[in-house]
Amino acid sequence: MRGKAFTYLFSYVLAVFAAFSFKVSGLWTWLPIVYGFGVIPTLELIFPASVHNLNKESKIKALDEPLFDWVLYLSVPIVLGLSVYFLISMGEIPLWTMTWWGRVFSMGLIYGVLAINVAHELGHRLRKGERFLAKILLAHSQYMHFYIEHNRGHHKNVGTPKDPSTSRFNEMLPVFWVRAVFTGYMSSWNLERDRLVKNGNSPWGLNNQMILFTCIQVSVIALVFSVFGQMVLVAYMFSAVLGILLLETVNYIEHYGLTRQKISDHTYERPTPIHSWNSNHRVGRLTLFELSRHSDHHSRANKKYQVLDHHDNSPQMPTGYPGMMLLSAIPPLWFAIMNPRLKKYKDSL
């Protein structure tokens, strides 16, 4: 199992390309984008998806192998190091140039893939230390409320009108971005208020995680401004927003048009593998720590990435996540491909 754990280091190829981007100029700064949204989608079209699941004995061995966890933990120093390198590299770059945008998009990709995505995995863990690492990673991209909304909101409300992260049938990606970001943020405040009031505590104070998270994020912004200046802060904020939009694009493709049946006025059927789009394309699975086996993840949220399963009854994407994200950016093409697939899947249930 140790060898299998090492294969997930493939995700950090992106980090190498990002570091290269921060050193060079011109077109070369776009190498991480070409790799993430050019090379990987091409490879996923060439290599077939794999529906193979580990057997029971192999799953036990995988869960007992600590290297699977350490591969994740590695993202914390790497994201921190790349963030500092990025900020230093932007000090003398004129705004809005090709080099400026190339480095900003590269850092945004790191925030989406190695910060928010890994934070998603660690945020579901039971150990406090791992959840703490998740919060550190989310602080980089100014999206700490995701820890609250995703775990206590999205997983409860997925596939229902209450869920900001479930994209509606025929909803365009930019419309979804606006709705998901702002509604999800407000939902996090409501979830924290309800938690504190239920426990007999005041919602005003650092016991409220949303207030604490806001203080942390403002402190990060203030630190960047004081050390690197206003122009670098602009670059940092743009890269953080890009990381956020990458996350929300993933949410868009994962749940597009899939809904749970209402069984009473206030109750829906429980989430199952049929309520999330799945992708078994192997390159994306390695790059994103099995995020694309999302159907199984929503069946059991704290199931570790290395033992997630394929389910025959889950709806399948025609290609991997990077390719589907590109497709979602062209609404007419997205609807032309996904709407018939969605209808065919629902008719088969």
C-alpha positions in Angstrom: 0.0 0.0 0.0 2.9 2.3 0.5 3.6 2.4 -3.2 -0.1 3.3 -3.9 0.2 6.1 -1.4 3.2 7.5 -3.2 1.2 7.7 -6.5 -0.8 10.6 -5.0 2.4 12.7 -4.9 1.5 13.1 -8.6 -0.7 16.0 -7.4 2.4 18.0 -6.5 3.6 18.1 -10.1 1.3 21.2 -10.2 3.3 22.7 -7.3 6.5 22.3 -9.3 5.1 24.0 -12.3 3.7 26.8 -10.1 7.2 27.4 -8.6 8.6 27.5 -12.1 5.9 30.1 -13.1 6.9 32.4 -10.3 10.5 32.3 -11.6 10.0 32.9 -15.3 8.1 35.5 -17.3 5.8 35.8 -20.3 4.0 32.7 -21.7 6.0 30.3 -19.5 4.1 31.6 -16.5 1.0 29.9 -17.8 2.6 26.4 -17.7 0.5 25.3 -14.6 -2.7 26.3 -16.5 -1.7 24.5 -19.6 -0.9 21.4 -17.5 -4.0 21.5 -15.4 -6.5 22.3 -18.2 -4.7 21.1 -21.3 -2.4 18.1 -20.5 -4.6 16.5 -17.9 -7.9 16.6 -19.8 -6.1 15.2 -22.9 -4.7 12.3 -20.8 -8.1 11.6 -19.4 -9.5 11.4 -22.9 -6.8 8.9 -23.9 -6.7 6.7 -20.9 -9.9 4.8 -19.9 -11.7 5.3 -16.6 -11.3 2.6 -14.0 -14.2 1.3 -12.0 -11.9 -0.9 -9.8 -12.6 -0.9 -6.1 -10.3 -2.2 -3.4 -11.4 -5.4 -1.7 -12.0 -5.4 2.0 -8.5 -6.6 3.0 -6.9 -4.0 0.8 -9.0 -1.3 2.3 -7.9 -2.3 5.8 -4.3 -2.1 4.7 -4.9 1.3 3.1 -6.5 2.7 6.2 -3.6 1.4 8.3 -0.9 3.0 6.1 0.0 6.5 7.5 1.7 7.6 4.3 -1.8 8.3 2.8 -2.3 10.9 5.5 1.2 12.4 5.3 0.8 12.9 1.5 -2.1 15.2 2.4 -0.2 17.0 5.3 2.6 17.8 2.8 0.3 20.3 1.1 0.4 22.6 4.2 4.1 23.6 4.0 3.9 23.5 0.2 1.0 25.9 -0.1 2.6 28.2 2.5 5.9 28.1 0.8 4.4 28.8 -2.7 2.3 31.6 -1.2 5.3 33.4 0.1 7.3 32.8 -3.1 4.3 34.1 -5.1 4.0 37.2 -3.0 7.8 37.9 -3.3 7.7 37.3 -7.0 4.9 39.8 -7.6 6.8 42.7 -6.1 8.2 44.2 -9.3 5.7 42.8 -11.8 3.5 45.5 -13.5 -0.2 45.1 -13.1 -2.3 43.4 -15.7 0.6 42.1 -17.8 0.8 38.6 -19.2 3.4 37.6 -16.6 1.2 39.1 -13.8 -1.9 37.2 -14.9 0.0 34.0 -15.5 1.4 34.0 -12.0 -2.0 35.0 -10.5 -3.8 32.2 -12.3 -1.1 29.7 -11.3 -1.4 30.7 -7.6 -5.2 30.5 -7.9 -4.9 27.0 -9.3 -2.7 26.0 -6.3 -5.3 27.5 -3.9 -8.1 25.5 -5.6 -6.3 22.2 -5.9 -3.8 22.0 -3.0 -5.4 24.3 -0.5 -9.2 24.1 -0.7 -9.4 20.6 -2.1 -7.1 19.1 0.6 -8.8 21.2 3.2 -12.1 19.5 2.1 -10.6 16.1 2.8 -9.0 17.0 6.1 -12.1 19.0 7.2 -14.1 15.7 7.3 -11.6 14.0 9.5 -12.3 13.2 13.2 -9.0 14.3 14.6 -8.8 17.9 15.7 -5.2 18.3 14.4 -6.3 17.4 10.9 -9.3 19.7 11.0 -6.9 22.5 12.2 -4.7 21.9 9.2 -7.9 22.2 7.0 -8.5 25.7 8.5 -4.9 26.7 7.8 -5.3 25.8 4.2 -8.6 27.6 3.9 -7.2 30.8 5.4 -4.8 31.1 2.4 -7.7 31.5 0.0 -9.9 33.6 2.3 -12.6 30.9 2.3 -12.7 29.6 5.9 -16.5 29.6 6.1 -16.4 26.6 3.7 -15.4 24.5 6.7 -18.8 25.3 8.3 -21.1 25.4 5.3 -19.7 22.3 3.6 -19.7 20.0 6.6 -22.8 21.2 8.4 -24.8 22.6 5.5 -23.9 21.1 2.1 -23.8 17.5 3.3 -27.1 17.8 5.0 -28.9 19.7 2.3 -27.3 18.5 -0.9 -29.7 17.9 -3.7 -32.4 20.2 -2.2 -33.3 23.9 -2.7 -31.7 24.7 0.6 -28.2 23.9 -0.6 -26.2 26.7 -2.2 -23.8 24.3 -3.7 -26.2 22.2 -5.7 -26.4 23.6 -9.2 -29.9 23.8 -10.7 -31.0 22.4 -14.0 -30.2 24.8 -16.8 -28.4 27.2 -14.4 -25.4 28.8 -16.0 -22.0 28.7 -14.2 -21.6 32.4 -13.6 -25.1 32.6 -12.1 -24.2 29.6 -9.9 -21.0 31.3 -8.8 -22.8 34.4 -7.5 -25.6 32.4 -5.8 -23.3 29.8 -4.3 -20.7 32.2 -2.9 -23.0 34.7 -1.3 -25.7 32.3 -0.1 -23.1 29.9 1.2 -21.4 32.7 3.2 -24.7 33.8 4.8 -25.6 30.1 5.5 -22.4 29.8 7.5 -23.3 32.7 9.7 -26.8 31.2 10.3 -25.4 27.8 11.1 -23.0 29.2 13.6 -25.6 31.3 15.3 -28.0 28.4 15.5 -25.2 26.2 17.0 -24.4 28.7 19.7 -27.9 29.6 20.6 -28.8 25.9 20.8 -26.0 25.4 23.3 -27.1 28.4 25.4 -24.2 30.7 24.3 -24.2 34.2 22.8 -23.6 34.3 19.1 -21.4 37.4 19.6 -17.8 36.6 20.5 -14.9 34.4 19.5 -16.9 31.3 20.3 -18.6 32.1 17.0 -16.3 30.5 14.4 -17.4 32.9 11.7 -16.2 35.9 13.8 -12.9 34.1 14.5 -12.5 33.1 10.9 -13.2 36.7 9.8 -10.5 38.0 12.2 -8.0 35.5 10.9 -8.7 36.3 7.2 -8.5 40.1 7.8 -5.2 39.5 9.6 -3.8 37.6 6.6 -4.9 40.5 4.3 -3.3 43.0 6.7 -0.1 41.0 6.9 0.2 40.8 3.1 -0.4 44.5 2.8 2.1 45.5 5.5 4.9 43.3 4.3 4.4 43.4 0.5 2.4 46.5 -0.2 -0.9 47.3 -2.0 0.0 46.1 -5.5 1.0 42.6 -4.3 -2.2 42.5 -2.1 -4.2 43.0 -5.3 -2.5 40.0 -6.9 -3.1 37.9 -3.7 -6.8 38.8 -3.6 -7.2 37.9 -7.3 -5.5 34.5 -6.8 -7.7 33.8 -3.8 -10.8 34.6 -5.7 -9.7 32.3 -8.5 -9.2 29.5 -6.0 -12.7 30.1 -4.7 -14.2 30.0 -8.2 -12.3 26.8 -9.0 -13.9 25.2 -5.9 -17.4 26.5 -6.8 -16.9 25.2 -10.4 -16.2 21.8 -9.0 -19.4 22.0 -6.9 -21.3 23.0 -10.1 -20.2 19.9 -12.0 -20.5 17.6 -9.1 -24.3 18.1 -8.4 -25.7 19.6 -11.6 -29.4 18.9 -11.8 -29.4 16.1 -9.3 -32.1 16.3 -6.6 -33.4 14.3 -3.7 -37.0 13.3 -3.4 -39.1 15.0 -0.7 -40.7 12.4 1.6 -42.5 14.9 4.0 -43.0 18.6 4.4 -39.6 19.0 6.1 -37.7 15.8 5.1 -35.9 14.5 2.1 -34.6 11.1 1.3 -31.0 10.5 2.6 -28.1 11.3 0.3 -26.9 8.3 -1.7 -24.5 7.7 -4.5 -27.2 8.7 -7.0 -27.1 12.3 -5.9 -23.6 13.3 -7.1 -21.9 13.0 -10.5 -19.0 10.7 -10.4 -15.8 10.4 -12.5 -13.4 7.4 -12.5 -10.8 8.9 -14.8 -7.5 8.1 -13.1 -5.3 11.1 -13.8 -7.9 13.5 -12.2 -8.4 11.1 -9.3 -4.7 11.2 -8.5 -4.4 15.0 -9.0 -7.4 15.7 -6.8 -7.0 13.0 -4.1 -10.0 11.0 -5.4 -12.4 14.0 -5.1 -14.0 12.8 -8.4 -15.3 9.7 -6.7 -17.8 12.1 -5.2 -20.8 9.8 -5.2 -19.3 7.6 -2.5 -18.0 10.6 -0.6 -21.6 11.9 -0.1 -22.7 8.4 1.1 -20.2 8.5 3.9 -18.5 11.9 4.4 -15.7 10.9 6.7 -14.6 8.0 4.5 -10.9 8.6 3.6 -10.0 9.3 0.0 -7.9 6.2 -0.5 -10.8 3.8 0.0 -13.6 5.6 -1.9 -15.5 3.3 -4.2 -17.2 3.4 -7.6 -20.9 2.7 -7.5 -22.6 1.2 -10.6 -25.8 3.2 -9.9 -24.1 6.6 -9.7 -24.3 9.1 -12.6 -21.1 9.2 -14.5 -19.4 12.2 -16.1 -18.2 11.7 -19.7 -14.6 12.7 -18.7 -12.6 13.9 -15.7 -13.0 17.0 -13.6 -10.6 19.3 -15.4 -12.3 18.6 -18.8 -15.8 19.0 -17.2 -14.8 22.3 -15.7 -13.7 23.6 -19.1 -17.0 22.3 -20.5 -19.0 24.1 -17.8 -17.5 27.4 -18.8 -19.3 27.2 -22.2 -23.0 27.0 -21.1 -24.6 26.1 -24.4 -22.1 23.2 -24.9 -22.5 22.1 -21.3 -26.3 22.0 -21.6 -26.1 20.2 -24.9 -24.0 17.4 -23.4 -25.2 17.2 -19.8 -28.9 17.7 -20.1 -29.6 14.6 -22.3 -27.2 12.6 -20.0 -29.1 13.9 -17.0 -32.5 13.0 -18.5 -31.3 9.5 -19.5 -30.0 8.9 -16.0 -33.2 10.0 -14.3 -35.3 7.9 -16.7 -33.2 4.9 -15.7 -33.9 5.1 -12.0 
